[in-house]
Amino acid sequence: MNRTLPDILALLFAGLVVAACGGGGDSSSNNGGPNPPGLVTDQQRIQAATATAQSNNLCTAIRPFYWEIGDRSAALASGSVNSSSSATVYTANSLMSIASASKWLYGSYVAQRRAGALTTEDDKFLNFQSGYTNLLECQPDQTVAQCDAYQGNGDYTAANDGRFFYNGGHMEKHAVLLGLGDMNNAMLSAEMRSQLGADVVLGYSQPQLAGGAYLTPSAYALVLRKMLTGQLRMGSMLGAHPVCTNPLTCATAVIGPIPLAESWHYSIGHWVEDDPAVGDGAFSSPGAFGFYPWIDASRTYYGMVARMESAGALDSVYCGRLVRKAWVTGVAQ
């Protein structure tokens, strides 16, 4: 069965970032290490990713979930990893709230509407440096503007202007300034599809651009494929004008959900997993319920771990990165 939950605004997650290596061959010939460059076959990738999703402890710990990896044309490997203690089965067609994975959708919408030419103001709002950092929640029956005005959600904090502060208020205020203020959930869904494509079926459970969307893994995969083909402008803008997010290493960062032991960057509604010590450079947008979509650093493959739990982002990132590494190397993790 499929489930939906109220969106959670906070995205708190930490993960072991694994470096993606090129490779090929089989693990028995190299003691389980990366395969020689250029020799990995699709079949080896599929077997390695499948084995990792089904058997690695960090993945079995988050069952049930659905995972998928594909390229610009289609899904290449996928699977439902089920749990003996739960009747829930997630598939490509499971409808689920995606929490902060909504941010990548809104960033893509703005990039498309602006024809790839973001204004300086767009950059500040979509990189979470606008100073609008007080959003807590929206009500389902509100419009975007009503949510922005609700209980101080749209309040401006001058001390945070120009500094990275992870909060949905940036996108809510930006949407009002962009002319979406009068839109309710249904109108907002239609507006997003006007730029992402009529074939992208999505809805909103509350009019919050940073966390209110719900859709199926199949629909989100379609958006990621459109990025890879260039049909969506976001594909050429991945990682554009990134900002630092770790307050321990950067004076222009206030607060974020990434562990302080790592330093990632934030781009247009998405993360760049580029910690200099352990990052693999993937672009991603994990949501609090465990919906974790990504595009790899080479912009060749997309992937996701899709599930819906009360606080699932951390564990989905742990598993998803191992599946991604298994795919790149052709070696099960």
C-alpha positions as CSV (number, residue, x, y, z in Angstrom):
1,M,0.0,0.0,0.0
2,N,1.1,3.6,-0.5
3,R,1.0,6.3,2.2
4,T,1.1,10.1,2.4
5,L,2.2,12.2,5.4
6,P,2.1,15.9,6.2
7,D,5.2,17.7,4.9
8,I,8.0,18.3,7.3
9,L,10.0,21.5,6.7
10,A,13.2,20.6,8.4
11,L,15.7,18.6,6.6
12,L,18.1,17.0,9.0
13,F,20.5,14.5,7.6
14,A,24.1,13.4,7.7
15,G,25.8,10.9,5.6
16,L,29.1,9.3,4.7
17,V,29.9,10.8,1.3
18,V,31.5,8.1,-0.9
19,A,33.8,9.0,-3.7
20,A,32.6,7.9,-7.1
21,C,35.3,6.0,-9.1
22,G,35.4,4.9,-12.7
23,G,35.8,1.3,-13.4
24,G,35.0,-2.0,-15.0
25,G,35.8,-5.7,-14.7
26,D,34.8,-8.0,-11.8
27,S,35.4,-7.7,-8.1
28,S,36.9,-11.1,-7.8
29,S,39.9,-10.1,-9.9
30,N,40.8,-7.0,-7.8
31,N,39.8,-7.9,-4.3
32,G,36.6,-5.9,-4.5
33,G,38.2,-2.6,-5.5
34,P,37.2,-0.4,-8.4
35,N,37.3,-2.0,-11.8
36,P,39.8,-0.7,-14.5
37,P,38.4,2.4,-16.3
38,G,36.3,1.7,-19.3
39,L,35.5,-1.9,-18.6
40,V,32.3,-1.7,-16.6
41,T,29.3,-3.1,-18.4
42,D,25.7,-2.1,-17.8
43,Q,25.0,-5.7,-16.5
44,Q,27.8,-5.3,-13.9
45,R,26.4,-2.0,-12.9
46,I,22.9,-3.4,-12.5
47,Q,24.1,-6.4,-10.5
48,A,26.2,-4.3,-8.2
49,A,23.5,-1.7,-7.6
50,T,20.9,-4.3,-7.0
51,A,23.0,-6.3,-4.6
52,T,23.8,-3.2,-2.7
53,A,20.2,-2.0,-2.4
54,Q,19.1,-5.5,-1.3
55,S,21.9,-6.5,1.0
56,N,24.0,-3.7,2.3
57,N,23.2,-3.1,6.0
58,L,22.7,0.6,5.4
59,C,20.0,-0.2,2.9
60,T,18.3,-3.1,4.6
61,A,18.0,-0.7,7.6
62,I,15.6,1.5,5.6
63,R,13.3,-1.1,4.1
64,P,10.8,-0.7,2.5
65,F,11.9,1.6,-0.3
66,Y,12.1,1.9,-4.1
67,W,15.3,2.7,-5.9
68,E,16.0,3.6,-9.5
69,I,19.0,4.5,-11.7
70,G,18.7,5.7,-15.3
71,D,20.2,7.8,-18.0
72,R,18.7,10.5,-20.2
73,S,16.6,8.0,-22.1
74,A,15.1,5.6,-19.5
75,A,15.4,3.8,-16.2
76,L,18.2,1.3,-16.4
77,A,17.8,-0.5,-13.1
78,S,15.2,-0.4,-10.3
79,G,13.7,-2.4,-7.6
80,S,11.3,-2.5,-4.6
81,V,13.1,-3.5,-1.5
82,N,10.4,-4.8,0.9
83,S,10.3,-5.4,4.6
84,S,9.0,-8.5,6.4
85,S,7.7,-6.2,9.2
86,S,5.7,-3.8,6.9
87,A,3.0,-4.3,4.4
88,T,4.1,-1.2,2.5
89,V,5.5,-1.7,-0.9
90,Y,7.0,1.3,-2.7
91,T,7.1,1.2,-6.5
92,A,7.8,3.7,-9.4
93,N,4.1,4.6,-9.2
94,S,3.7,5.2,-5.4
95,L,2.4,8.6,-4.7
96,M,4.4,10.2,-1.9
97,S,5.1,13.6,-0.3
98,I,8.7,14.5,-1.1
99,A,9.3,17.4,1.4
100,S,12.5,19.2,0.6
101,A,13.0,17.4,-2.7
102,S,10.3,20.0,-3.8
103,K,13.1,22.6,-3.8
104,W,14.8,21.2,-6.9
105,L,11.4,21.3,-8.7
106,Y,10.9,25.0,-7.8
107,G,14.5,25.8,-8.8
108,S,13.9,24.1,-12.1
109,Y,10.6,26.0,-12.6
110,V,12.3,29.3,-12.1
111,A,15.3,28.4,-14.3
112,Q,12.8,27.4,-17.1
113,R,10.7,30.5,-16.7
114,R,13.7,32.8,-16.8
115,A,15.1,30.9,-19.9
116,G,18.2,30.1,-17.9
117,A,19.0,33.8,-17.2
118,L,18.5,34.2,-13.4
119,T,18.5,37.7,-11.9
120,T,20.8,38.6,-9.0
121,E,17.6,38.6,-6.9
122,D,16.8,35.1,-8.1
123,D,20.3,33.9,-7.1
124,K,19.9,35.2,-3.5
125,F,16.5,33.6,-3.0
126,L,17.3,30.3,-4.6
127,N,20.7,30.0,-2.9
128,F,19.0,30.7,0.5
129,Q,20.7,34.0,1.1
130,S,17.8,36.4,0.9
131,G,17.2,37.0,4.6
132,Y,13.7,35.6,4.6
133,T,14.4,32.8,7.1
134,N,11.4,32.5,9.3
135,L,8.9,30.1,7.6
136,L,7.6,27.4,9.9
137,E,4.4,26.0,8.3
138,C,1.7,26.6,5.8
139,Q,-2.0,25.6,6.0
140,P,-3.4,23.4,3.2
141,D,-6.2,25.8,2.3
142,Q,-4.0,28.9,2.0
143,T,-2.6,30.6,-1.1
144,V,1.1,31.2,-1.5
145,A,0.7,34.8,-0.3
146,Q,-1.4,33.8,2.6
147,C,1.2,31.2,3.7
148,D,3.9,33.9,3.4
149,A,1.9,36.2,5.6
150,Y,1.0,33.5,8.1
151,Q,2.5,33.7,11.6
152,G,5.5,35.7,10.5
153,N,6.6,33.3,7.8
154,G,7.5,36.1,5.5
155,D,9.4,38.2,8.0
156,Y,12.8,39.5,6.9
157,T,15.9,39.2,9.1
158,A,18.6,41.6,8.0
159,A,21.4,39.8,9.8
160,N,20.8,36.8,7.5
161,D,20.8,38.7,4.3
162,G,23.7,37.6,2.1
163,R,24.3,34.5,4.3
164,F,23.3,30.9,3.7
165,F,20.4,30.0,6.0
166,Y,18.4,26.9,5.2
167,N,14.7,27.7,5.4
168,G,11.7,27.5,3.1
169,G,10.9,31.2,3.6
170,H,13.3,32.2,0.7
171,M,11.3,30.3,-1.9
172,E,7.9,31.3,-0.5
173,K,8.8,35.0,-0.6
174,H,10.4,34.6,-4.1
175,A,7.2,33.0,-5.4
176,V,5.1,35.9,-4.1
177,L,7.5,38.4,-5.8
178,L,7.3,36.3,-9.0
179,G,3.5,36.7,-9.1
180,L,2.4,33.3,-7.7
181,G,0.9,34.8,-4.5
182,D,-2.8,34.2,-5.4
183,M,-2.3,30.5,-6.2
184,N,-3.7,27.7,-4.1
185,N,-2.5,24.1,-4.3
186,A,-4.3,23.2,-7.5
187,M,-3.3,26.4,-9.3
188,L,0.3,26.0,-8.1
189,S,0.5,22.5,-9.5
190,A,-0.8,23.7,-12.9
191,E,1.7,26.5,-12.9
192,M,4.7,24.3,-12.1
193,R,3.6,21.9,-15.0
194,S,3.5,24.9,-17.4
195,Q,7.3,25.0,-17.1
196,L,8.3,21.4,-16.1
197,G,6.0,19.9,-18.7
198,A,2.3,18.8,-18.9
199,D,3.6,15.2,-18.7
200,V,5.0,15.8,-15.1
201,V,2.1,14.9,-12.9
202,L,2.5,16.5,-9.5
203,G,0.4,18.1,-6.7
204,Y,0.8,20.2,-3.6
205,S,-0.6,19.3,-0.2
206,Q,0.2,22.8,1.0
207,P,1.2,25.9,-1.0
208,Q,4.8,25.7,0.1
209,L,7.4,25.8,-2.7
210,A,10.2,24.4,-0.6
211,G,8.4,21.4,0.8
212,G,4.8,20.9,-0.3
213,A,5.0,18.8,-3.4
214,Y,3.8,15.2,-3.8
215,L,4.3,12.9,-6.9
216,T,5.5,9.5,-7.8
217,P,9.1,8.4,-8.3
218,S,8.3,7.9,-12.0
219,A,7.2,11.5,-12.3
220,Y,10.3,12.8,-10.5
221,A,12.5,10.6,-12.7
222,L,11.0,12.2,-15.7
223,V,12.1,15.6,-14.4
224,L,15.6,14.3,-13.9
225,R,15.7,12.9,-17.4
226,K,14.6,16.2,-18.8
227,M,17.6,17.8,-17.0
228,L,20.0,15.3,-18.5
229,T,18.6,15.8,-22.1
230,G,18.7,19.6,-21.7
231,Q,14.9,19.9,-22.1
232,L,14.9,21.6,-18.8
233,R,17.4,24.5,-18.4
234,M,18.4,23.2,-15.0
235,G,20.4,20.5,-16.7
236,S,23.1,23.1,-17.8
237,M,22.7,25.0,-14.5
238,L,23.5,22.2,-12.1
239,G,25.9,23.5,-9.4
240,A,25.7,27.0,-10.8
241,H,27.1,29.8,-8.6
242,P,27.3,27.6,-5.5
243,V,27.5,29.0,-2.0
244,C,29.2,27.6,1.0
245,T,27.0,26.2,3.7
246,N,29.1,25.2,6.7
247,P,29.3,27.9,9.4
248,L,32.5,26.4,10.8
249,T,34.4,27.0,7.6
250,C,32.5,29.9,6.0
251,A,31.6,33.3,7.5
252,T,28.7,33.6,5.1
253,A,26.9,30.5,6.4
254,V,24.5,30.6,9.3
255,I,22.8,27.2,9.5
256,G,22.2,24.2,7.4
257,P,21.3,20.5,7.8
258,I,24.7,19.1,6.7
259,P,27.0,17.7,9.4
260,L,29.5,20.3,10.4
261,A,32.3,17.7,9.7
262,E,31.5,18.1,6.0
263,S,31.4,21.2,3.7
264,W,28.9,21.0,0.8
265,H,27.7,23.8,-1.4
266,Y,24.2,24.9,-2.3
267,S,23.1,25.8,-5.8
268,I,19.7,26.6,-7.4
269,G,17.4,24.7,-5.1
270,H,19.7,21.7,-4.9
271,W,22.9,20.5,-3.1
272,V,26.3,19.9,-4.5
273,E,27.8,17.0,-2.6
274,D,31.4,18.2,-3.0
275,D,33.0,18.0,0.3
276,P,36.8,18.2,-0.5
277,A,37.6,15.1,1.5
278,V,34.8,12.7,0.9
279,G,32.4,14.2,-1.6
280,D,31.6,12.6,-5.0
281,G,30.2,15.8,-6.6
282,A,26.6,14.6,-7.1
283,F,23.7,17.0,-7.3
284,S,20.8,16.2,-5.0
285,S,17.8,17.3,-3.1
286,P,17.0,15.0,-0.2
287,G,13.6,15.3,1.5
288,A,12.9,14.8,5.2
289,F,10.7,11.8,4.6
290,G,13.5,9.9,2.8
291,F,12.9,10.9,-0.9
292,Y,16.4,11.3,-2.2
293,P,16.9,12.1,-5.9
294,W,20.3,12.8,-7.5
295,I,22.2,13.3,-10.7
296,D,25.8,12.1,-10.7
297,A,28.7,14.4,-11.1
298,S,29.3,13.5,-14.7
299,R,25.7,14.4,-15.5
300,T,25.3,11.0,-17.1
301,Y,23.0,9.2,-14.7
302,Y,20.2,10.0,-12.4
303,G,19.0,8.0,-9.4
304,M,16.8,8.0,-6.4
305,V,15.9,6.3,-3.2
306,A,12.2,6.7,-2.6
307,R,10.4,6.2,0.6
308,M,8.2,8.0,3.1
309,E,9.0,7.9,6.8
310,S,8.6,10.5,9.6
311,A,12.3,11.3,9.5
312,G,14.1,9.5,6.7
313,A,16.5,11.7,4.9
314,L,19.6,10.7,6.7
315,D,19.2,7.0,6.2
316,S,18.2,7.4,2.6
317,V,21.4,9.3,1.8
318,Y,23.5,6.6,3.5
319,C,21.9,3.9,1.3
320,G,21.6,5.9,-1.8
321,R,25.2,6.9,-2.0
322,L,26.3,3.3,-1.8
323,V,23.9,2.4,-4.6
324,R,25.3,5.2,-6.6
325,K,28.9,4.1,-5.9
326,A,28.0,0.5,-6.8
327,W,26.6,1.7,-10.1
328,V,29.7,3.8,-11.0
329,T,32.2,1.2,-10.0
330,G,30.4,-2.0,-11.0
331,V,31.3,-3.3,-7.5
332,A,28.6,-4.1,-4.9
333,Q,29.1,-2.2,-1.7
